[in-house]
Amino acid sequence: MAKRDRYRDRIKLTQSTAGATRKTKPAIDKVKKKRLGFLDLPGEIRNMIYAYCFEDEVQVNMTPNAHHTLEEKKVQPRTWASAPARYERPKLANDNVSNNQGSNANRTAAVNNSAPLQLTIIDRGTAVLSILAAGNPRPPTHPEPRSIKYKPYRRRHNASPANPSEQPPATKWPTSVGALVLTNRQIHSEALSFFYATPLFTFETTNALLRFLALLPPHKLAYIRKLQIAHTTYGDPVNPRDDMWKARHERAWARAMGETARLLTGLQLLRCRVVANERPLVFGLGVGWAQALTKAWSAACQRTMTPEETRKKGGLEPLRVEIAVQSAWVVKGADMPNGHLRRALVELHRLFAEAVRRRLYGWSEEDAMVEYNLVKFDKYKRLSERYPMP
């Protein structure tokens, strides 16, 4: 009898447990089916992910086929006024050491010699701890930018079904720079500001710059933070009747600068490279291209932030301007009587670019040119008496 009662109690316990399992199983299934997606994350976390995806600098060359201007790689270095946009990678004492080899030796040498250590990130999972050699430049703030060349003329003129070899390569959208903003509408609207703020847009013709400004809507142009412009002056016309073309060239440059300053309201970095073709070359703040720069960008260079904007980070800091003045006098391999004259010309080009930059920030013409005049008429007095100096 007792054995039969124990068997009956065991059956009841099994039935009650099965009933509880049947009742709670739908709730467990609901928990398993509910998955969090990317758009379910808080907006602050999504913004951090967008910033991480677009942290690598990209240089977008909108006029790669422009051959009318002097190539920058053919010009001697040190013609840019102010610090460069990026720093070159320094040479390390043991640059070829792997991730696991030599790290202990480097650490011991650093302790004994008090040498600075440099952590070089190779990829997301590999890093090298090395010692900076003596006299090396400043470590890089970020790696070499990725270069993208936009070639609209090739697509329009050279592509033909009869010549498949002339067809431009198809864009690989999954691995392109803009792959993330093409995911859906919400991600497109959220990541668009990061997409336009990261690249350094480069133009070498005023027509291409004006077409770009007319193509994009104003709210997208306001996201652009970095811009580089190369301008080649018209030079001195041989025929006096050609002065009209020089005036037209200067008006186009002034119009391009005015439109750019009006539409790119969020710009933070402006790099301007001017190739002067005048003969004889005379530097002065009254030239047309310098006056157009001053008129268009002085307000952005001299803007100030209120204490509330500084605290809330809602305002814009003064525009950072970098200018390079280049000419045939500073081309690599140019025929010069001596090396001293070559170094003097490079320094004078840089000092005049610095004078234009100071004029943008509100200096008077006399104060902006004082360093240039001292170097030209004091440091290089004998050279200026013997050779035509700009």
C-alpha positions in Angstrom: 0.0 0.0 0.0 2.8 2.4 0.9 4.6 1.5 -2.3 1.5 2.3 -4.4 1.1 5.7 -2.6 4.7 6.6 -3.4 4.2 5.7 -7.1 1.0 7.9 -7.2 2.8 10.9 -5.7 5.7 10.5 -8.2 3.2 10.6 -11.1 1.5 13.8 -9.7 4.9 15.5 -9.3 5.9 14.6 -12.9 2.6 16.0 -14.3 2.8 19.2 -12.3 6.4 19.8 -13.5 5.4 19.2 -17.1 2.6 21.6 -16.8 4.9 24.3 -15.4 7.3 23.7 -18.3 4.5 24.0 -20.9 3.3 27.3 -19.3 6.8 28.9 -19.2 8.1 27.7 -22.6 6.3 30.4 -24.7 7.9 33.2 -22.5 11.4 31.7 -23.0 10.8 31.6 -26.8 9.8 35.2 -26.7 13.0 36.1 -25.0 15.1 34.2 -27.5 13.4 35.7 -30.5 13.9 39.3 -29.3 17.3 40.4 -30.6 18.9 43.8 -30.3 20.1 45.3 -33.6 22.5 48.1 -34.3 19.7 50.7 -34.4 18.5 49.6 -31.0 21.7 50.9 -29.4 21.7 54.3 -27.8 22.5 57.2 -30.1 25.7 58.0 -28.2 27.1 54.5 -28.8 26.1 54.6 -32.5 28.0 57.9 -32.8 31.1 56.4 -31.3 30.9 53.5 -33.8 30.5 56.0 -36.7 33.5 57.9 -35.5 35.5 54.7 -35.3 34.5 53.7 -38.8 35.5 57.0 -40.3 38.6 57.7 -38.2 41.1 57.0 -41.1 41.8 60.1 -43.1 40.8 60.0 -46.8 42.1 62.4 -49.5 39.6 62.8 -52.3 41.2 64.4 -55.4 38.4 65.9 -57.5 40.7 66.9 -60.3 43.4 64.2 -60.8 43.7 64.9 -64.5 44.7 68.6 -64.1 48.1 69.1 -65.6 48.1 72.9 -65.9 49.5 73.4 -62.4 52.9 72.6 -61.0 53.0 69.2 -59.2 53.7 69.5 -55.5 56.1 66.5 -55.6 58.4 68.4 -58.0 58.7 71.4 -55.6 61.4 71.6 -52.9 60.1 71.0 -49.4 59.5 73.7 -46.7 57.5 76.0 -48.8 54.3 75.6 -46.6 53.6 78.3 -44.0 52.4 76.9 -40.6 52.5 73.2 -39.6 51.6 70.6 -42.2 48.3 68.7 -42.0 50.0 65.5 -41.2 53.4 64.4 -40.0 55.7 61.9 -41.8 56.3 58.5 -40.1 59.5 58.7 -38.0 62.3 56.2 -38.5 62.6 54.0 -35.5 65.8 52.5 -34.2 64.6 48.9 -34.8 61.7 49.4 -37.2 61.7 45.8 -38.5 61.2 44.1 -35.1 58.2 41.9 -35.0 55.5 42.0 -32.3 57.1 39.3 -30.1 60.8 39.7 -30.8 63.0 42.2 -29.1 60.3 43.8 -26.9 62.2 42.9 -23.7 65.4 44.2 -25.1 63.8 47.5 -26.1 62.3 47.9 -22.6 65.7 47.3 -20.9 67.5 49.7 -23.3 64.9 52.4 -22.6 65.3 52.1 -18.9 69.1 52.2 -19.1 69.5 55.0 -21.7 66.3 56.9 -20.8 65.3 56.8 -24.5 61.7 57.5 -25.4 59.5 54.6 -26.3 57.3 54.6 -29.4 54.3 52.3 -29.7 53.5 51.7 -33.4 50.1 50.2 -34.2 50.4 48.0 -37.2 46.8 46.7 -37.2 44.1 46.0 -34.7 45.9 43.0 -33.2 49.5 43.9 -33.7 51.7 46.6 -32.2 55.5 47.1 -32.0 57.2 48.7 -29.0 60.4 50.5 -30.3 62.8 53.1 -29.3 62.8 56.5 -31.1 66.2 57.3 -32.6 67.8 60.6 -31.6 66.8 63.6 -33.6 63.7 62.1 -35.1 60.7 64.3 -35.9 57.4 64.3 -34.1 55.5 60.9 -34.2 52.7 60.7 -36.7 49.3 61.8 -35.5 47.6 59.4 -37.9 48.7 57.1 -40.8 49.1 58.1 -44.4 45.7 59.1 -45.8 44.0 56.9 -48.4 43.9 58.6 -51.8 40.7 58.5 -53.9 40.8 59.9 -57.5 37.5 61.1 -59.0 37.7 61.0 -62.8 34.4 62.2 -64.4 35.9 62.9 -67.8 37.1 59.4 -68.3 33.6 58.1 -67.7 32.0 60.5 -70.1 34.4 60.6 -73.1 36.6 57.5 -73.2 34.1 54.8 -72.2 32.6 53.0 -75.2 31.0 49.6 -75.8 33.4 49.0 -78.7 36.5 49.3 -76.5 35.8 47.4 -73.2 39.4 48.1 -72.1 38.5 51.8 -71.9 35.6 51.2 -69.7 36.2 52.5 -66.1 36.4 49.8 -63.4 33.1 49.2 -61.6 32.9 50.7 -58.1 33.2 48.1 -55.3 30.4 49.4 -53.1 30.8 46.9 -50.3 34.4 48.0 -49.6 34.1 51.6 -50.7 34.4 54.6 -48.3 30.7 55.3 -48.6 29.5 51.7 -47.9 28.2 52.5 -44.5 26.0 55.4 -45.5 24.3 53.2 -48.2 23.0 50.7 -45.6 19.6 52.3 -45.0 18.0 55.7 -44.6 18.4 56.1 -40.9 22.1 55.2 -40.9 22.5 57.4 -43.9 21.2 60.4 -42.1 23.1 59.6 -38.9 26.5 58.9 -40.5 26.4 61.5 -43.2 28.2 64.2 -41.1 31.0 61.7 -40.3 31.2 60.8 -44.0 31.8 64.4 -45.2 33.9 65.6 -42.2 36.7 63.0 -42.6 38.0 63.5 -46.2 40.3 66.2 -47.4 38.7 67.4 -50.6 41.4 68.5 -53.1 40.7 70.8 -56.1 43.1 72.2 -58.7 40.7 74.1 -60.9 38.1 76.8 -59.9 35.6 75.3 -62.4 35.6 71.9 -60.7 35.3 73.6 -57.3 32.3 75.7 -58.4 30.6 72.6 -59.9 31.1 70.7 -56.7 29.5 73.5 -54.7 26.5 73.6 -57.1 26.0 69.9 -57.0 25.8 69.2 -53.3 23.0 70.6 -51.2 23.9 73.2 -48.6 23.4 71.0 -45.6 25.9 68.5 -46.9 28.4 71.2 -47.7 28.2 72.4 -44.1 29.5 69.0 -43.0 32.9 69.4 -44.8 35.8 70.2 -42.5 38.9 70.0 -44.7 39.6 71.5 -48.1 42.7 71.9 -50.2 42.8 74.2 -53.2 45.6 74.6 -55.8 45.6 77.9 -57.8 47.8 78.8 -60.7 48.1 82.5 -61.5 47.7 83.6 -65.1 51.1 85.3 -65.4 51.9 88.4 -67.4 50.3 88.4 -70.9 52.7 89.0 -73.8 50.1 90.8 -75.8 48.4 93.7 -74.0 45.1 92.6 -75.5 45.2 89.5 -73.4 44.8 91.4 -70.2 41.1 90.7 -70.4 41.8 87.0 -70.0 44.0 87.7 -66.9 41.2 89.8 -65.4 38.7 87.0 -66.1 41.0 84.5 -64.5 41.3 86.6 -61.3 37.5 87.1 -61.2 36.9 83.4 -61.4 39.3 82.8 -58.5 37.7 85.5 -56.4 34.2 84.1 -57.2 35.3 80.6 -56.2 36.7 81.8 -52.9 33.6 83.8 -52.1 31.2 80.9 -52.8 33.4 78.5 -50.9 33.5 80.7 -47.8 29.7 81.3 -48.0 28.7 77.6 -48.4 31.4 75.7 -46.3 30.2 77.1 -43.0 31.7 74.3 -41.0 35.2 74.4 -42.5 38.1 73.9 -40.0 41.1 73.5 -42.3 41.9 75.3 -45.5 45.1 74.4 -47.4 45.8 76.8 -50.3 48.7 76.1 -52.7 49.4 79.0 -55.1 51.7 78.7 -58.1 52.9 82.1 -59.2 53.8 82.5 -62.9 54.5 86.2 -63.0 57.8 87.3 -64.6 59.6 89.0 -63.0 58.3 87.5 -59.8 57.5 90.2 -57.1 55.9 89.3 -53.8 53.4 91.8 -52.4 50.1 91.6 -50.5 48.4 93.6 -53.3 48.4 90.7 -55.8 44.9 89.6 -56.9 44.9 86.1 -55.5 46.0 87.3 -52.0 43.4 90.0 -51.9 40.7 87.4 -52.9 41.8 85.1 -50.0 41.8 87.9 -47.5 38.3 89.2 -48.5 36.8 85.7 -48.5 38.3 84.1 -45.4 39.2 86.9 -43.0 35.9 86.5 -41.2 36.4 82.8 -40.7 40.0 83.2 -39.5 39.1 85.9 -37.0 35.9 84.4 -35.6 35.7 84.1 -31.8 33.8 81.7 -29.5 31.6 82.9 -26.6 32.2 81.3 -23.2 29.0 79.4 -23.5 30.0 78.0 -26.9 33.4 77.0 -25.5 31.8 75.2 -22.6 29.1 73.5 -24.7 31.4 72.9 -27.8 28.7 74.3 -30.0 30.8 77.0 -31.8 33.5 76.9 -34.3 37.1 77.8 -33.6 39.0 80.1 -35.9 39.7 78.6 -39.3 43.1 77.0 -39.6 44.8 78.1 -42.8 48.0 76.7 -44.4 49.4 78.4 -47.5 52.2 77.5 -49.8 53.5 79.9 -52.5 55.5 78.1 -55.2 57.0 79.0 -58.5 59.6 77.8 -61.0 62.3 79.2 -58.7 61.7 76.5 -56.1 61.4 73.5 -58.4 63.7 70.6 -57.7 66.7 70.6 -60.0 66.3 74.2 -61.0 69.5 75.7 -62.4 70.9 77.9 -59.7 74.3 79.6 -59.4 74.8 78.2 -55.9 73.0 76.3 -53.2 72.8 79.4 -51.0 70.6 81.2 -53.5 68.3 78.1 -53.7 67.9 78.0 -49.9 67.2 81.7 -49.9 64.4 81.4 -52.5 62.7 78.6 -50.6 62.8 80.7 -47.4 61.4 83.8 -49.1 58.6 81.8 -50.6 57.7 80.4 -47.2 57.9 83.8 -45.5 55.6 85.4 -48.1 53.1 82.6 -47.6 53.3 83.3 -43.9 52.7 87.0 -44.5 49.5 86.2 -46.4 48.4 83.9 -43.6 49.0 86.6 -41.0 47.0 89.1 -43.1 44.1 86.7 -43.0 44.3 86.7 -39.2 44.0 90.5 -39.0 47.6 91.7 -39.1 48.3 94.9 -40.9 50.2 94.8 -44.2 53.3 96.3 -42.7 53.3 94.0 -39.7 52.6 90.9 -41.9 55.5 91.7 -44.2 58.1 92.7 -41.6 59.8 89.3 -41.3 59.9 88.8 -45.0 61.5 92.3 -45.5 64.0 91.8 -42.8 65.2 88.4 -44.2 65.3 89.7 -47.8 67.0 93.1 -47.2 69.1 92.1 -44.2 69.9 88.4 -44.2 70.1 88.1 -47.9 71.2 91.6 -48.7 74.2 90.6 -50.9 72.1 88.0 -52.8 69.4 90.5 -53.5 71.9 92.9 -54.9 73.4 90.3 -57.2 70.3 88.3 -58.3 66.6 89.2 -58.9 64.9 88.2 -55.7 61.0 88.0 -55.4 
